[in-house]
Amino acid sequence: MTSRRQILLISLAAVAAFFGLRALPDTQCAFLHADHEPVIVGGVEFCGVNEEANFYSPKALRFPAELKVTLSADGSKGELQVIKEDGHPYYAHEVAISHTQKVHLHLRQVGGVRAYAHLHPVPGGDGFWRFEVPDALRASDLEAYVDFADVRTSRVMLAQAEVKGSGAFNAFAVPSRNAIVSMEASSTQAGTSSTLRVKLAGPEGKPLKLLPIMGALGHAVIFSADRRLAGYAHMHPTLEGGEYAPNPTLAFRLRLPPPGTYDVWLNLNDGREELLRTTLVVTP
């Protein structure tokens, strides 16, 4: 009787834990920024505004996830799987929503103009996540990075992969409507905490009104311009007060990576999404 009661209690506890995990908040700031309180401005909830990002190499950190990416013959479409330690892929119900999306895919061109895209693959019932490849990245060799959160563990997961293209680089850069006026770093010394302040301007110097994009007023991603597959940093802006100025300034907190030159890509929204690039030089 005691044994049967123990089995029953264990079973009930397992069921309760399962539904408890499923009931945890899985939108906006829920998992990727669990240690940071969201901030509400004008009725909009912004995620991770107090975070300090790090430059990570997923492969060096040995996350228990393997990223596999394949492209169609013409390079216009792609699909990916993230394989767990048990050999099974992550399905949609196993991935939490963070910054309004389930999987954030960062594609960076190897060589050429080092073009970049921030994509959100659409899950299928077969364990594959599918996406369209932007024109500027088609036919090129690519670095691919994903970040997402595991529903069961609430752990942030990162993975990276090399993707072979047809070998023909697309050498054009996508024209920008808006512009980066300047970027100032509170420190440029490797290993220190730095605040990057990026000042923006609208077309022909006109005022620029930033709108939320994926739960923030912008996203910034950093890659090494000198080293292939070195890793990346994915940052979200703090709210310092200059975000709604005619020439807005976005501030990002970053633990600076090793010395070298880095591409800083800013993803923003003024009614249409746009990518802008600037350069950060990290000193010894």
C-alpha positions as CSV (number, residue, x, y, z in Angstrom):
1,M,0.0,0.0,0.0
2,T,2.8,2.3,0.9
3,S,4.6,1.6,-2.3
4,R,1.5,2.2,-4.4
5,R,0.9,5.5,-2.6
6,Q,4.5,6.6,-3.2
7,I,4.1,5.8,-6.9
8,L,0.9,7.7,-7.0
9,L,2.4,10.7,-5.3
10,I,5.5,10.7,-7.6
11,S,3.2,10.5,-10.6
12,L,1.1,13.4,-9.4
13,A,4.2,15.5,-8.7
14,A,5.5,14.8,-12.2
15,V,2.2,15.8,-13.8
16,A,2.1,19.0,-11.6
17,A,5.7,19.9,-12.6
18,F,4.9,19.4,-16.3
19,F,1.9,21.6,-16.3
20,G,3.7,24.1,-14.0
21,L,6.5,24.5,-16.5
22,R,4.1,24.8,-19.4
23,A,2.3,27.6,-17.4
24,L,5.4,29.7,-16.9
25,P,5.4,33.0,-18.8
26,D,6.9,32.4,-22.2
27,T,6.5,35.8,-23.9
28,Q,8.6,38.9,-24.2
29,C,11.2,39.0,-21.4
30,A,10.3,35.7,-19.8
31,F,13.4,33.6,-20.1
32,L,16.3,35.3,-21.9
33,H,16.2,38.1,-19.3
34,A,14.9,36.3,-16.2
35,D,17.2,38.4,-14.0
36,H,16.1,41.7,-15.3
37,E,12.8,43.5,-14.6
38,P,11.1,44.7,-17.8
39,V,10.4,48.4,-18.1
40,I,7.1,49.8,-19.4
41,V,7.2,53.1,-21.3
42,G,4.1,54.4,-23.0
43,G,2.3,51.1,-22.5
44,V,5.1,49.1,-24.3
45,E,7.1,46.5,-22.3
46,F,10.8,46.6,-23.1
47,C,12.9,43.6,-22.3
48,G,16.4,43.2,-20.8
49,V,17.0,47.0,-20.5
50,N,19.6,46.5,-17.7
51,E,21.5,43.6,-19.2
52,E,25.2,43.5,-20.0
53,A,25.8,41.4,-23.1
54,N,28.8,39.2,-23.6
55,F,30.6,38.1,-26.8
56,Y,30.1,34.4,-27.0
57,S,31.4,31.5,-29.1
58,P,28.6,28.9,-28.8
59,K,31.0,26.2,-29.9
60,A,33.6,27.1,-27.3
61,L,30.9,27.1,-24.6
62,R,29.8,23.6,-25.7
63,F,26.1,24.1,-25.4
64,P,24.2,20.7,-25.6
65,A,22.8,21.6,-29.0
66,E,24.0,21.1,-32.5
67,L,22.9,23.5,-35.3
68,K,22.4,22.1,-38.8
69,V,21.6,24.5,-41.7
70,T,21.0,23.6,-45.3
71,L,20.1,25.9,-48.3
72,S,18.2,25.2,-51.4
73,A,20.1,24.8,-54.7
74,D,19.6,28.5,-55.6
75,G,20.3,29.7,-52.1
76,S,17.0,31.5,-51.7
77,K,15.5,29.2,-49.0
78,G,17.0,27.6,-45.9
79,E,16.0,25.2,-43.2
80,L,17.6,24.4,-39.9
81,Q,17.4,21.9,-37.1
82,V,18.8,22.2,-33.6
83,I,19.7,18.8,-32.4
84,K,19.6,17.9,-28.6
85,E,21.9,15.6,-26.8
86,D,19.5,12.7,-27.3
87,G,19.7,13.1,-31.1
88,H,16.1,14.6,-31.4
89,P,15.5,18.0,-32.9
90,Y,13.8,20.9,-31.0
91,Y,10.2,21.2,-31.9
92,A,8.2,24.4,-31.6
93,H,6.5,23.5,-28.4
94,E,9.9,23.0,-26.7
95,V,11.0,26.5,-27.4
96,A,9.9,29.6,-25.5
97,I,9.0,32.9,-27.0
98,S,11.6,35.6,-26.2
99,H,11.6,39.1,-27.7
100,T,8.3,38.2,-29.4
101,Q,10.0,35.3,-31.4
102,K,10.9,31.7,-30.7
103,V,14.2,31.4,-32.6
104,H,16.6,34.2,-33.5
105,L,18.8,33.3,-36.4
106,H,21.8,35.5,-37.2
107,L,23.3,34.9,-40.7
108,R,26.6,36.6,-41.5
109,Q,28.3,36.6,-44.9
110,V,31.8,35.2,-44.9
111,G,33.9,37.5,-47.1
112,G,32.3,39.9,-49.6
113,V,30.8,42.9,-47.8
114,R,30.2,40.8,-44.6
115,A,26.4,41.3,-45.0
116,Y,24.1,40.3,-42.1
117,A,20.5,39.3,-41.5
118,H,18.4,38.7,-38.4
119,L,15.8,36.2,-39.2
120,H,13.0,34.2,-37.4
121,P,12.6,30.7,-38.9
122,V,9.1,29.3,-39.1
123,P,8.7,25.9,-37.4
124,G,7.3,22.9,-39.1
125,G,5.9,19.7,-37.5
126,D,8.9,17.7,-38.7
127,G,11.5,19.4,-36.5
128,F,12.7,21.7,-39.3
129,W,12.6,25.5,-39.0
130,R,12.4,27.2,-42.4
131,F,13.4,30.7,-43.6
132,E,13.9,32.9,-46.7
133,V,17.5,34.0,-47.4
134,P,17.8,37.7,-48.2
135,D,19.2,38.6,-51.6
136,A,22.4,40.1,-50.2
137,L,23.3,36.7,-48.6
138,R,22.4,34.3,-51.4
139,A,25.2,32.1,-52.9
140,S,27.6,33.2,-50.2
141,D,29.3,31.1,-47.5
142,L,27.7,32.0,-44.2
143,E,28.2,31.9,-40.4
144,A,24.9,31.0,-38.7
145,Y,24.1,31.5,-35.0
146,V,20.9,30.8,-33.2
147,D,19.7,31.8,-29.7
148,F,16.5,30.6,-28.1
149,A,15.2,29.4,-24.7
150,D,14.3,25.8,-23.8
151,V,10.8,25.7,-22.3
152,R,11.6,22.7,-20.0
153,T,14.8,24.1,-18.4
154,S,14.3,27.9,-19.0
155,R,17.9,27.8,-20.1
156,V,19.2,30.1,-22.9
157,M,20.6,28.0,-25.7
158,L,23.2,29.1,-28.3
159,A,24.5,27.2,-31.3
160,Q,26.5,28.0,-34.4
161,A,27.3,26.4,-37.8
162,E,29.1,27.0,-41.1
163,V,26.9,27.1,-44.2
164,K,28.4,26.5,-47.6
165,G,27.0,28.5,-50.5
166,S,27.6,28.2,-54.2
167,G,30.8,30.1,-53.9
168,A,29.6,33.3,-55.7
169,F,29.7,36.3,-53.4
170,N,27.0,38.9,-53.7
171,A,29.1,42.1,-53.5
172,F,26.3,44.6,-53.0
173,A,25.3,46.4,-49.8
174,V,21.6,47.1,-49.1
175,P,21.1,50.9,-49.2
176,S,20.0,52.5,-45.9
177,R,17.3,55.2,-45.4
178,N,18.6,56.2,-42.0
179,A,22.1,56.7,-40.8
180,I,24.4,56.2,-37.8
181,V,25.8,59.7,-37.0
182,S,28.3,58.4,-34.5
183,M,29.1,55.7,-32.0
184,E,31.0,56.4,-28.7
185,A,32.2,53.7,-26.3
186,S,32.8,54.5,-22.6
187,S,35.7,52.0,-22.8
188,T,37.5,50.3,-25.7
189,Q,39.8,48.1,-23.5
190,A,39.2,44.3,-24.0
191,G,37.5,42.6,-21.0
192,T,36.0,45.8,-19.5
193,S,32.4,46.8,-19.3
194,S,31.5,49.4,-21.9
195,T,28.4,51.4,-22.9
196,L,28.1,51.9,-26.6
197,R,26.1,55.0,-27.5
198,V,24.9,55.1,-31.1
199,K,23.5,58.4,-32.4
200,L,21.0,58.1,-35.3
201,A,19.5,60.4,-37.9
202,G,16.7,60.0,-40.3
203,P,16.8,60.3,-44.1
204,E,18.8,63.5,-45.2
205,G,19.3,64.3,-41.5
206,K,15.5,64.5,-40.8
207,P,14.2,63.5,-37.3
208,L,13.9,59.7,-36.8
209,K,11.1,58.1,-34.7
210,L,12.1,54.7,-33.4
211,L,9.3,52.1,-33.0
212,P,9.5,48.9,-31.0
213,I,11.0,45.9,-32.7
214,M,11.0,42.5,-31.0
215,G,10.3,44.0,-27.6
216,A,13.0,46.7,-27.7
217,L,13.7,49.9,-29.5
218,G,16.5,48.2,-31.4
219,H,18.8,45.2,-31.5
220,A,22.5,45.2,-32.0
221,V,24.7,42.2,-33.0
222,I,28.5,42.2,-33.1
223,F,30.8,40.0,-35.2
224,S,34.6,40.0,-35.5
225,A,35.7,41.6,-38.8
226,D,39.1,39.9,-38.4
227,R,38.3,36.3,-37.4
228,R,35.9,33.7,-38.9
229,L,33.4,31.9,-36.6
230,A,34.8,33.8,-33.6
231,G,31.3,34.2,-32.1
232,Y,28.9,37.1,-31.6
233,A,27.1,39.3,-29.1
234,H,23.4,40.0,-29.3
235,M,22.4,43.2,-27.4
236,H,19.3,45.2,-26.5
237,P,19.3,48.9,-25.6
238,T,19.1,50.4,-22.1
239,L,16.7,53.3,-21.7
240,E,18.7,56.4,-20.9
241,G,16.3,59.0,-22.1
242,G,17.6,59.9,-25.5
243,E,15.7,57.3,-27.4
244,Y,12.9,59.6,-28.4
245,A,15.0,62.7,-29.4
246,P,14.8,63.9,-33.0
247,N,18.3,62.4,-33.4
248,P,17.8,59.4,-31.0
249,T,20.7,57.7,-29.2
250,L,20.6,54.0,-28.3
251,A,22.9,52.7,-25.6
252,F,24.1,49.1,-25.3
253,R,26.1,47.6,-22.4
254,L,28.8,45.1,-23.5
255,R,31.6,43.2,-21.9
256,L,34.2,43.9,-24.5
257,P,35.6,40.9,-26.5
258,P,39.3,40.3,-27.3
259,P,41.2,43.1,-29.1
260,G,40.4,43.6,-32.8
261,T,38.0,45.2,-35.2
262,Y,34.3,44.4,-35.0
263,D,31.2,45.0,-37.1
264,V,28.3,46.4,-35.1
265,W,24.9,45.8,-36.8
266,L,22.0,47.7,-35.6
267,N,18.5,46.4,-36.3
268,L,15.8,49.2,-36.0
269,N,12.3,50.1,-36.9
270,D,10.9,53.4,-38.1
271,G,7.8,51.9,-39.7
272,R,10.0,49.5,-41.7
273,E,12.8,47.3,-40.4
274,E,16.4,48.3,-41.3
275,L,19.9,47.2,-40.7
276,L,22.8,49.7,-40.2
277,R,26.4,48.9,-39.6
278,T,29.3,50.7,-37.8
279,T,32.7,49.7,-36.6
280,L,34.1,49.1,-33.1
281,V,37.8,48.8,-32.4
282,V,38.7,47.0,-29.2
283,T,42.1,47.7,-27.8
284,P,44.4,45.5,-25.6
